[in-house]
C-alpha cells in the first residue's frame, strides 16, 4: 500500500466505514475502497456486496448506482475538507470513483 493510499484511507476512516471482504475476497459489507490510482493518486470507490438475485426485495441496479454515486461524493467532500485535491469521476456511472492527492 502506498503512502497516499494509506493516508486517504486514514482520513476516510474517521467519518466513513470501509468495505469488508470475506475469506474469498467478495465484499460482504458496503463501504469505501482505496486503491492506487494513476500518477500516485489514491483511487476511492464505494463497494457493495453482490446482489442476491433470488431476493425479490433486492435493490435495483439504479438504486445501487445512486448509492455508489452519493457515497463517492461524500468521500470526496471528506477528503476536500481535509485539504486534499479531488478529481471526481464517473457521474451517473455504475462505478463512480474519485482520484485524490494530499497537498
VMD Tcl script that builds the backbone (N, CA, C; Angstrom):
set m [mol new atoms 309]
animate dup $m
set s [atomselect $m all]
$s set {name element resname resid chain x y z} {
  {N N UNK 1 A 0.849 -1.171 0.000}
  {CA C UNK 1 A 0.000 0.000 0.000}
  {C C UNK 1 A 0.899 1.241 0.000}
  {N N UNK 2 A 0.622 2.172 -0.904}
  {CA C UNK 2 A 1.424 3.384 -0.971}
  {C C UNK 2 A 1.047 4.336 0.157}
  {N N UNK 3 A 1.907 5.303 0.417}
  {CA C UNK 3 A 1.637 6.284 1.463}
  {C C UNK 3 A 0.357 7.064 1.176}
  {N N UNK 4 A 0.124 7.402 -0.089}
  {CA C UNK 4 A -1.068 8.166 -0.450}
  {C C UNK 4 A -2.331 7.351 -0.193}
  {N N UNK 5 A -2.322 6.092 -0.565}
  {CA C UNK 5 A -3.473 5.213 -0.336}
  {C C UNK 5 A -3.727 5.083 1.157}
  {N N UNK 6 A -2.679 4.864 1.921}
  {CA C UNK 6 A -2.806 4.722 3.369}
  {C C UNK 6 A -3.338 6.014 3.995}
  {N N UNK 7 A -2.822 7.153 3.570}
  {CA C UNK 7 A -3.263 8.437 4.128}
  {C C UNK 7 A -4.727 8.706 3.799}
  {N N UNK 8 A -5.155 8.411 2.580}
  {CA C UNK 8 A -6.559 8.617 2.196}
  {C C UNK 8 A -7.473 7.718 3.013}
  {N N UNK 9 A -7.075 6.469 3.198}
  {CA C UNK 9 A -7.883 5.533 3.986}
  {C C UNK 9 A -8.006 6.019 5.429}
  {N N UNK 10 A -6.944 6.597 5.966}
  {CA C UNK 10 A -6.987 7.107 7.346}
  {C C UNK 10 A -7.937 8.294 7.470}
  {N N UNK 11 A -7.920 9.196 6.482}
  {CA C UNK 11 A -8.832 10.347 6.505}
  {C C UNK 11 A -10.278 9.861 6.447}
  {N N UNK 12 A -10.568 8.935 5.553}
  {CA C UNK 12 A -11.934 8.439 5.389}
  {C C UNK 12 A -12.408 7.643 6.600}
  {N N UNK 13 A -11.501 6.935 7.244}
  {CA C UNK 13 A -11.865 6.061 8.355}
  {C C UNK 13 A -12.512 6.829 9.513}
  {N N UNK 14 A -12.137 8.084 9.690}
  {CA C UNK 14 A -12.693 8.879 10.784}
  {C C UNK 14 A -14.188 9.159 10.610}
  {N N UNK 15 A -14.677 9.166 9.358}
  {CA C UNK 15 A -16.073 9.540 9.093}
  {C C UNK 15 A -16.895 8.486 8.363}
  {N N UNK 16 A -16.236 7.486 7.804}
  {CA C UNK 16 A -16.928 6.517 6.954}
  {C C UNK 16 A -16.475 5.097 7.295}
  {N N UNK 17 A -17.230 4.155 6.783}
  {CA C UNK 17 A -16.925 2.745 7.029}
  {C C UNK 17 A -16.246 2.129 5.804}
  {N N UNK 18 A -15.123 1.439 6.013}
  {CA C UNK 18 A -14.501 0.751 4.880}
  {C C UNK 18 A -15.304 -0.494 4.502}
  {N N UNK 19 A -15.213 -0.886 3.258}
  {CA C UNK 19 A -15.834 -2.138 2.818}
  {C C UNK 19 A -15.116 -3.291 3.523}
  {N N UNK 20 A -15.831 -4.362 3.754}
  {CA C UNK 20 A -15.178 -5.551 4.300}
  {C C UNK 20 A -15.382 -6.700 3.321}
  {N N UNK 21 A -14.484 -7.649 3.418}
  {CA C UNK 21 A -14.448 -8.754 2.464}
  {C C UNK 21 A -14.391 -10.079 3.203}
  {N N UNK 22 A -15.014 -11.104 2.612}
  {CA C UNK 22 A -14.976 -12.424 3.234}
  {C C UNK 22 A -13.679 -13.146 2.868}
  {N N UNK 23 A -13.553 -14.363 3.323}
  {CA C UNK 23 A -12.319 -15.127 3.107}
  {C C UNK 23 A -12.038 -15.413 1.635}
  {N N UNK 24 A -13.054 -15.245 0.778}
  {CA C UNK 24 A -12.879 -15.498 -0.645}
  {C C UNK 24 A -12.639 -14.219 -1.438}
  {N N UNK 25 A -12.613 -13.086 -0.737}
  {CA C UNK 25 A -12.354 -11.808 -1.390}
  {C C UNK 25 A -13.593 -11.099 -1.899}
  {N N UNK 26 A -14.784 -11.623 -1.598}
  {CA C UNK 26 A -16.025 -10.979 -2.028}
  {C C UNK 26 A -16.461 -9.975 -0.957}
  {N N UNK 27 A -16.950 -8.839 -1.397}
  {CA C UNK 27 A -17.433 -7.820 -0.474}
  {C C UNK 27 A -18.619 -8.374 0.313}
  {N N UNK 28 A -18.576 -8.225 1.644}
  {CA C UNK 28 A -19.706 -8.678 2.446}
  {C C UNK 28 A -20.335 -7.548 3.268}
  {N N UNK 29 A -19.762 -6.341 3.198}
  {CA C UNK 29 A -20.365 -5.163 3.830}
  {C C UNK 29 A -19.941 -3.931 3.045}
  {N N UNK 30 A -20.903 -3.124 2.663}
  {CA C UNK 30 A -20.648 -1.947 1.831}
  {C C UNK 30 A -19.744 -0.947 2.535}
  {N N UNK 31 A -18.953 -0.234 1.738}
  {CA C UNK 31 A -18.087 0.810 2.277}
  {C C UNK 31 A -17.103 1.288 1.239}
  {N N UNK 32 A -16.176 2.139 1.675}
  {CA C UNK 32 A -15.199 2.677 0.727}
  {C C UNK 32 A -14.068 1.690 0.489}
  {N N UNK 33 A -13.462 1.853 -0.677}
  {CA C UNK 33 A -12.282 1.076 -1.041}
  {C C UNK 33 A -11.274 2.061 -1.609}
  {N N UNK 34 A -10.038 1.984 -1.134}
  {CA C UNK 34 A -8.989 2.871 -1.613}
  {C C UNK 34 A -7.910 2.018 -2.263}
  {N N UNK 35 A -7.620 2.327 -3.516}
  {CA C UNK 35 A -6.574 1.643 -4.275}
  {C C UNK 35 A -5.617 2.681 -4.825}
  {N N UNK 36 A -4.532 2.205 -5.399}
  {CA C UNK 36 A -3.608 3.122 -6.054}
  {C C UNK 36 A -4.169 3.496 -7.422}
  {N N UNK 37 A -4.289 4.780 -7.668}
  {CA C UNK 37 A -4.776 5.283 -8.949}
  {C C UNK 37 A -3.615 5.703 -9.828}
  {N N UNK 38 A -3.921 6.533 -10.786}
  {CA C UNK 38 A -2.882 6.988 -11.711}
  {C C UNK 38 A -2.032 8.081 -11.073}
  {N N UNK 39 A -0.794 8.175 -11.516}
  {CA C UNK 39 A 0.127 9.222 -11.089}
  {C C UNK 39 A 0.286 9.300 -9.578}
  {N N UNK 40 A 0.195 8.180 -8.892}
  {CA C UNK 40 A 0.395 8.152 -7.454}
  {C C UNK 40 A -0.773 8.655 -6.630}
  {N N UNK 41 A -1.897 8.903 -7.279}
  {CA C UNK 41 A -3.072 9.368 -6.549}
  {C C UNK 41 A -3.813 8.178 -5.954}
  {N N UNK 42 A -4.637 8.460 -4.944}
  {CA C UNK 42 A -5.493 7.430 -4.362}
  {C C UNK 42 A -6.773 7.360 -5.187}
  {N N UNK 43 A -7.240 6.153 -5.489}
  {CA C UNK 43 A -8.493 5.939 -6.218}
  {C C UNK 43 A -9.497 5.404 -5.209}
  {N N UNK 44 A -10.569 6.169 -4.983}
  {CA C UNK 44 A -11.559 5.817 -3.974}
  {C C UNK 44 A -12.878 5.483 -4.648}
  {N N UNK 45 A -13.460 4.369 -4.275}
  {CA C UNK 45 A -14.765 3.964 -4.807}
  {C C UNK 45 A -15.621 3.444 -3.653}
  {N N UNK 46 A -16.886 3.242 -3.951}
  {CA C UNK 46 A -17.812 2.662 -2.966}
  {C C UNK 46 A -18.171 1.267 -3.459}
  {N N UNK 47 A -17.975 0.288 -2.610}
  {CA C UNK 47 A -18.189 -1.112 -2.967}
  {C C UNK 47 A -19.397 -1.636 -2.208}
  {N N UNK 48 A -20.229 -2.400 -2.892}
  {CA C UNK 48 A -21.395 -3.027 -2.264}
  {C C UNK 48 A -21.339 -4.533 -2.524}
  {N N UNK 49 A -21.920 -5.317 -1.623}
  {CA C UNK 49 A -21.947 -6.774 -1.852}
  {C C UNK 49 A -22.752 -7.110 -3.118}
  {N N UNK 50 A -22.446 -8.234 -3.700}
  {CA C UNK 50 A -23.221 -8.707 -4.850}
  {C C UNK 50 A -24.666 -8.938 -4.425}
  {N N UNK 51 A -25.564 -8.602 -5.304}
  {CA C UNK 51 A -26.991 -8.766 -5.008}
  {C C UNK 51 A -27.376 -10.237 -5.031}
  {N N UNK 52 A -28.292 -10.598 -4.143}
  {CA C UNK 52 A -28.866 -11.936 -4.155}
  {C C UNK 52 A -29.981 -11.914 -5.197}
  {N N UNK 53 A -29.742 -12.509 -6.333}
  {CA C UNK 53 A -30.700 -12.449 -7.440}
  {C C UNK 53 A -32.018 -13.154 -7.131}
  {N N UNK 54 A -32.048 -13.967 -6.101}
  {CA C UNK 54 A -33.280 -14.651 -5.717}
  {C C UNK 54 A -34.118 -13.824 -4.738}
  {N N UNK 55 A -33.564 -12.721 -4.239}
  {CA C UNK 55 A -34.268 -11.879 -3.265}
  {C C UNK 55 A -35.200 -10.914 -4.007}
  {N N UNK 56 A -36.508 -11.055 -3.845}
  {CA C UNK 56 A -37.433 -10.163 -4.554}
  {C C UNK 56 A -37.367 -8.718 -4.047}
  {N N UNK 57 A -36.789 -8.506 -2.880}
  {CA C UNK 57 A -36.679 -7.166 -2.307}
  {C C UNK 57 A -35.300 -6.539 -2.506}
  {N N UNK 58 A -34.483 -7.138 -3.364}
  {CA C UNK 58 A -33.142 -6.599 -3.570}
  {C C UNK 58 A -33.230 -5.214 -4.219}
  {N N UNK 59 A -32.232 -4.356 -3.962}
  {CA C UNK 59 A -32.241 -3.027 -4.580}
  {C C UNK 59 A -32.057 -3.139 -6.097}
  {N N UNK 60 A -32.640 -2.204 -6.805}
  {CA C UNK 60 A -32.490 -2.187 -8.260}
  {C C UNK 60 A -31.073 -1.737 -8.620}
  {N N UNK 61 A -30.685 -1.992 -9.857}
  {CA C UNK 61 A -29.386 -1.530 -10.337}
  {C C UNK 61 A -29.286 -0.015 -10.231}
  {N N UNK 62 A -30.370 0.686 -10.529}
  {CA C UNK 62 A -30.369 2.146 -10.443}
  {C C UNK 62 A -30.191 2.611 -9.001}
  {N N UNK 63 A -30.839 1.945 -8.060}
  {CA C UNK 63 A -30.701 2.311 -6.645}
  {C C UNK 63 A -29.270 2.089 -6.170}
  {N N UNK 64 A -28.656 0.990 -6.599}
  {CA C UNK 64 A -27.262 0.730 -6.233}
  {C C UNK 64 A -26.330 1.757 -6.849}
  {N N UNK 65 A -26.587 2.131 -8.095}
  {CA C UNK 65 A -25.771 3.155 -8.752}
  {C C UNK 65 A -25.894 4.492 -8.033}
  {N N UNK 66 A -27.107 4.841 -7.612}
  {CA C UNK 66 A -27.317 6.089 -6.869}
  {C C UNK 66 A -26.573 6.054 -5.539}
  {N N UNK 67 A -26.603 4.914 -4.850}
  {CA C UNK 67 A -25.873 4.785 -3.584}
  {C C UNK 67 A -24.381 4.968 -3.812}
  {N N UNK 68 A -23.842 4.299 -4.822}
  {CA C UNK 68 A -22.413 4.431 -5.103}
  {C C UNK 68 A -22.052 5.882 -5.412}
  {N N UNK 69 A -22.861 6.543 -6.229}
  {CA C UNK 69 A -22.593 7.936 -6.591}
  {C C UNK 69 A -22.635 8.838 -5.355}
  {N N UNK 70 A -23.668 8.693 -4.544}
  {CA C UNK 70 A -23.831 9.516 -3.347}
  {C C UNK 70 A -22.654 9.327 -2.394}
  {N N UNK 71 A -22.259 8.089 -2.183}
  {CA C UNK 71 A -21.183 7.817 -1.238}
  {C C UNK 71 A -19.833 8.311 -1.759}
  {N N UNK 72 A -19.571 8.166 -3.049}
  {CA C UNK 72 A -18.308 8.661 -3.602}
  {C C UNK 72 A -18.227 10.173 -3.425}
  {N N UNK 73 A -19.349 10.860 -3.621}
  {CA C UNK 73 A -19.352 12.317 -3.431}
  {C C UNK 73 A -19.142 12.662 -1.958}
  {N N UNK 74 A -19.689 11.871 -1.042}
  {CA C UNK 74 A -19.442 12.097 0.387}
  {C C UNK 74 A -17.971 11.888 0.721}
  {N N UNK 75 A -17.350 10.857 0.158}
  {CA C UNK 75 A -15.921 10.627 0.377}
  {C C UNK 75 A -15.122 11.812 -0.170}
  {N N UNK 76 A -15.523 12.315 -1.334}
  {CA C UNK 76 A -14.833 13.468 -1.932}
  {C C UNK 76 A -14.932 14.677 -1.003}
  {N N UNK 77 A -16.119 14.925 -0.468}
  {CA C UNK 77 A -16.308 16.058 0.445}
  {C C UNK 77 A -15.415 15.915 1.678}
  {N N UNK 78 A -15.327 14.713 2.223}
  {CA C UNK 78 A -14.492 14.465 3.405}
  {C C UNK 78 A -13.027 14.732 3.095}
  {N N UNK 79 A -12.548 14.231 1.970}
  {CA C UNK 79 A -11.143 14.436 1.602}
  {C C UNK 79 A -10.858 15.912 1.328}
  {N N UNK 80 A -11.758 16.585 0.616}
  {CA C UNK 80 A -11.564 18.010 0.339}
  {C C UNK 80 A -11.529 18.820 1.630}
  {N N UNK 81 A -12.380 18.480 2.584}
  {CA C UNK 81 A -12.396 19.189 3.867}
  {C C UNK 81 A -11.091 18.995 4.634}
  {N N UNK 82 A -10.375 17.932 4.319}
  {CA C UNK 82 A -9.086 17.658 4.960}
  {C C UNK 82 A -7.915 18.217 4.157}
  {N N UNK 83 A -8.218 18.993 3.113}
  {CA C UNK 83 A -7.169 19.643 2.337}
  {C C UNK 83 A -6.648 18.864 1.141}
  {N N UNK 84 A -7.330 17.808 0.769}
  {CA C UNK 84 A -6.911 17.008 -0.381}
  {C C UNK 84 A -7.438 17.621 -1.672}
  {N N UNK 85 A -6.710 17.413 -2.755}
  {CA C UNK 85 A -7.188 17.748 -4.089}
  {C C UNK 85 A -7.929 16.528 -4.609}
  {N N UNK 86 A -9.162 16.732 -5.082}
  {CA C UNK 86 A -10.010 15.614 -5.505}
  {C C UNK 86 A -10.478 15.833 -6.931}
  {N N UNK 87 A -10.374 14.788 -7.737}
  {CA C UNK 87 A -10.922 14.770 -9.097}
  {C C UNK 87 A -12.057 13.756 -9.088}
  {N N UNK 88 A -13.267 14.235 -9.290}
  {CA C UNK 88 A -14.443 13.350 -9.272}
  {C C UNK 88 A -14.628 12.751 -10.662}
  {N N UNK 89 A -14.867 11.457 -10.700}
  {CA C UNK 89 A -15.033 10.733 -11.963}
  {C C UNK 89 A -16.324 9.929 -11.955}
  {N N UNK 90 A -16.869 9.749 -13.133}
  {CA C UNK 90 A -17.968 8.823 -13.303}
  {C C UNK 90 A -19.339 9.301 -12.911}
  {N N UNK 91 A -19.703 10.572 -13.154}
  {CA C UNK 91 A -21.086 10.950 -12.814}
  {C C UNK 91 A -22.087 10.090 -13.574}
  {N N UNK 92 A -23.129 9.697 -12.870}
  {CA C UNK 92 A -24.182 8.827 -13.412}
  {C C UNK 92 A -23.633 7.508 -13.936}
  {N N UNK 93 A -22.540 7.112 -13.407}
  {CA C UNK 93 A -21.904 5.871 -13.834}
  {C C UNK 93 A -22.285 4.753 -12.878}
  {N N UNK 94 A -22.207 3.552 -13.362}
  {CA C UNK 94 A -22.450 2.397 -12.494}
  {C C UNK 94 A -21.312 2.238 -11.484}
  {N N UNK 95 A -20.131 2.745 -11.831}
  {CA C UNK 95 A -18.981 2.618 -10.934}
  {C C UNK 95 A -18.235 3.946 -10.823}
  {N N UNK 96 A -18.842 4.934 -10.161}
  {CA C UNK 96 A -18.153 6.214 -9.994}
  {C C UNK 96 A -16.962 6.059 -9.051}
  {N N UNK 97 A -16.004 6.943 -9.191}
  {CA C UNK 97 A -14.843 6.929 -8.309}
  {C C UNK 97 A -14.269 8.331 -8.253}
  {N N UNK 98 A -13.276 8.505 -7.407}
  {CA C UNK 98 A -12.563 9.760 -7.355}
  {C C UNK 98 A -11.088 9.482 -7.255}
  {N N UNK 99 A -10.298 10.444 -7.671}
  {CA C UNK 99 A -8.863 10.391 -7.512}
  {C C UNK 99 A -8.493 11.502 -6.542}
  {N N UNK 100 A -7.604 11.223 -5.587}
  {CA C UNK 100 A -7.266 12.204 -4.569}
  {C C UNK 100 A -5.775 12.246 -4.328}
  {N N UNK 101 A -5.297 13.455 -4.027}
  {CA C UNK 101 A -3.876 13.672 -3.730}
  {C C UNK 101 A -3.794 14.645 -2.571}
  {N N UNK 102 A -2.989 14.310 -1.569}
  {CA C UNK 102 A -2.782 15.207 -0.434}
  {C C UNK 102 A -1.838 16.331 -0.865}
  {N N UNK 103 A -1.969 17.466 -0.217}
  {CA C UNK 103 A -1.070 18.602 -0.513}
  {C C UNK 103 A 0.219 18.444 0.239}
}
mol reanalyze $m
mol bondsrecalc $m
mol representation Tube
mol addrep $m
